[in-house]
C-alpha cells in the first residue's frame, strides 16, 4: 500500500491579526481534510539568551488558523501529519513563517456586510456571490502602481496581502455559489482553491488562453454537487460550433468587427449543479468576464449572444426547464445595449451600441434570447470604483420564472469605499465590489 506523504507545505508571507492564514498544502496519497494540523506561535527568547520556544496556540488544530492581536509580532509554525481516509499516516512536515503576525488594517469594507451573512443560507435558498477579484497579473504592473491605483499603498497591492483580505471576505459570506473573475491560475491552485475548500467550497477553473487569469466557480459541497461542465471560449465556439452558425454568418459581413471578436480570448464558464437534499432541483450557473474596452459595446453584444445561445442549449435542450444564474463582470452599465439585451430578451439593429466604436466598425443585427432575466442586485450606483471611473459593471442575472430574490446584501457605504480615496485599498482587496444575494426557488 502506498504511504500517505505531504509533498509541500508553505505559509503566506502576509500574516494579519484577525485574518485567516491559509497554508498551501500539496499531498500525495492524502487529503487535506484527513490531515492532522497543529499550529504554534513563537515565544521570544528570555533574558538568558535561550532560543525562542514554540508554544501551542489554543484551538490551533485546524487547517486554517486565525491569529489574534496577542500574536502580533510573533512568528507562526505549522506541523502537519498527512493522512488518508483509511487513517494511514505519512511523515510529518513542519514549516515556519518567514515574517511575524502584523496588526490588521482595522475596519474593512466587508465587515458590515458579514453581519448579514453570519449564517449559511437555509435549505431551499442559495447565497450567490459574483466578484472580480483583480488579477495579480494586473495589480502588480508599474502602470497599475503609478497610473491606475496610485492612491493605493504599494504593500496593499501585494498578492499575499490582498489574498489575506479576500480569504476573510469570502469566508464571511458563507456563500453556496461564488463566481469570480480575474483569478490568476497560480492563485487558484496555490491559494484561493485550497483556502475556500477549507471553508467547504469546491472550485472549478477556466483559464483565458492568452492570459494567466480566468474564471473560477465555487459551490458548497454539502449543499450542491456538480453534474456537468460546459465551458467555452467565445472565439472558438463562434468558429466551430454549429449552434452559432447564423451569428457567425451575420458577423462575416462585418470583417473588421469579426476580426476583433475572434482575437479576444474571452471565456464562459458554465456548470450544472444539483441540490444534494433535493436532487430534482438543478441549476445552471454561468460565469463570464466580457471585453473591457469602453468603446467595445458591439463586441460585448456579440459575446453575450454567444453566451446566451450556449446557455439556451444547456437549459432548454440538455436539461429542459433548468433555472439559470448568469454572473460576471459584463463591463457594461445599466444604460448599455448589453444590459438591455440581457434583461429584455432582445436588441434591435438600430441600437447605438452597434456603432460604439464608430461607423467604420458598425455591425447592425437584431438579437433575441428566450429567457426572462433580472438583475438580482438591481442597479447599484457602482460596483467598480477607481480613481478615474466608477460605475455598475457587475451583475447576477437570475431566471425570474424560477427564482426570486430573498435578500440583497447591501453594498459598502460610499464613505467606506472612499475612506482611502478609491479601490483597491488597505481595507479592500479589489477595484470591484462583490455582489451578494440570497435566492430561492419559486
Buried (B, 14 or more C-beta within 10 A) or exposed (E): EEEBBBEEBBBBBBBBBBBBBBBBBBBBBBBBEBBEBBBBBBEEEEEEEEEEEBEEBEEBEEBBBBBEEEBBEBBBBBBBBBBBEEEBBBEBBEBEBEEBBBEBBEEBBBBBBBEBBEEBBEEEBBBBBBBBBBBBBBBBEEEBBEEBBEEBBEEBBBBBBBBBBBBBBBBBBBBBBBBBBBBBBBBBBBBBBBBBBBBBBBBBBBBBEEBBBBBBBBBBEEBBEBBBEBBBBBBEBBEEBEBBEEBBEBBEEBEEBBEBBBEBBBBBBBBBBBBEEEEEBBBBBBBBBBBEEEEBBBBBBBBBBBBBBBBBBBBBEEBEEBBBBBBBBBBBBBEBBBBBBBBEBEBBEEBEBBBBBEEEBBBBBEBEBEBEBBBBBEEBEBBBBBBEEBBBBBBBBBBBEBBBBBBBBEBBEEEBBBBBBBBBBBBBBBBBBBBBBBBBBE
